[in-house]
Amino acid sequence: MPNYRRNYVPGGSYFFTVNLNDRRQDLLTRHWPLLRRAIQAVQGCHPFRLDALVVLPDHLHTVWTLPEGDADFSSRWRAVKSRFSKALAGDRPIWQPRFWEHTLKDEGSYRRHLDYVHRNPVKHGWVRRVRDWPYSTFHRYVEKGVYSLDWMGGAGQG
């Protein structure tokens, strides 16, 4: 990745994948309240809209929209990772050093990534139905009428 350049778009929407350093661990779901507090604390200091989130044992996917004129998602991720790590009071590296981001360029891309985030626990075999995974904003979208409770059916195919 020596020539990789991040695409910083002020006020942009982004899809992120963030992984644990040891993908055999389950720290993210086991310590979900700590992760949620870390995200909320960073939002309090450096606002962003959390459009979608799914937390799996070893990685998470999320869609964020930054405030107009602000493109600094890297500092936000650094702060989330740091707060979570400190809350666990561990001395070993918890996170992979980088994260993966994709700039969402239009409404179609935005919607496809929301769908990807929400069906991810089914894709990885953690549940058979999207609604059965508790660590997801899917439930918020059901309440808003964006998704039906049986979205993606029983086997997550659709």
N, C-alpha and C positions, 0 to 999 in steps of 0.2 A: 503493500500500500504506500510506497514512497511518494507517488504522484497524486494521491487522493486529495481532493479538495472538497471541503464542505460547501454546500450551497446555502448561504445566509441570505434570506429574503425577509426584510423587515415586515412584521405583521403577518408572516406566512404561517401556513399549516404544514405540519411535518408528521410523518410516521417514523417511530423509533423502535428499534429492538435493542435491548440491553440484557447482557448475559452475566451470570455468575462466573467467576474464574473456574470453579470446580463444578462442572455441569451435573455431577452426581449428587449434589447437595439439594436440599429442599428449603433453604433459608427464607426464600421469598414468601412462600405460603405459610410456613411454620411461624414466621415473624411478621405476618401481614400487618398487624396494627402498628408496628414500628415503621414499616415502609410507608404506610398511609400517612403517618404523622410526619415523616421526613418530606414527603411530597407536599403536604399541606403547609409545612413550615416554609419551604422554598417558595411556594405560591404566595405566601404572605409577604415575603421580602421582595420577590421578583415575579410579579403576576404573570400568569399565562392561563389560558383556558384548557382544561383537561377534557378533550372531546371524547376520548375513548381510552379504555385501559383494560388489559387482561394480565393477571399475574399468574404465572405458572411456577412450579417449584424452583426451577433453575434459570428462568428468563422471564422477561415481560415485554409486551408490546403496548405501545400507546400512540395516540394522536394528540398533538398539542397545536394550539393556535396562539401565537405570540401577539402582544399588543402592537398596535400601529407604530411604526418607527423603530421597533425593537427586533433584532435578529439573533440575540445571544442565547441560543439554546444550550451551548456547550457549558457555560458557567452554571446554568440551572442543573444540568445533569451532574456536573462535578459536585455541586452542593447536595443534591439528593443522595448520591452515592456516599459522600462523606458523612452526612447525617445518619444514614442507615448503618454504615460501618461503625461509627462511634457509638451508636445506640446498642450495638451488639457487643461492644467492648472487646472486640477481638484484635489480635495483633497480626493476623495473617491477611493477605489480600483477598477480599471477598469478590470483587468485580473484575471482569475482564477490563483491561485498561481503556479500551475504546467502546464505542457504541455505533450502531448502524442507523443512519437516517436517510429518509427519502422525502424530498419536497413534493407536496401535493399541489398539483398545478391547476386542477379544475374540480368541479363538483363531482364528476364521474370518478376521478381518482380518489377524491375524498371518501365517497361512499364505498368504493371497493375496499379501501383500507379499513374503514369502520367494520365492514363485514368480515374481513380477514381477522381483525383483532378479536371479534366476538366469537368466531367459529374455531379459534385456535385450540381451545381445550379439547374439542372433539377431534380435530386433526391429529393431535398428539395422543389421543386415546385415553385421556383422563376421565372423560364422561361420554355418554352416548348422545345426550341432548345438551344443547347450548345452555338452556335454562338451569341445568343442574350444577353449573360451575359457579361457586359463590364469589370468586375474586374477579369480578368483571363488571363493567359499566353496562353490560347487556340489560340488566334488570332496570336500570334507569331509563333506557330507551324503550323498554316495554311499557313502563309507566307513562311515558310521553306519547305512546301510540306509534312509534317509529317501527318497531318490530312487534310481531305477535309472539305470545308466549311459546308457541310451537314452531317458531321460525326455524328453518332448516330441518324440520321433521325429527323423527326419532333417531336417525343415524347421522345427522349432521350433513347430509348430502342435499344439495339444492341447486 
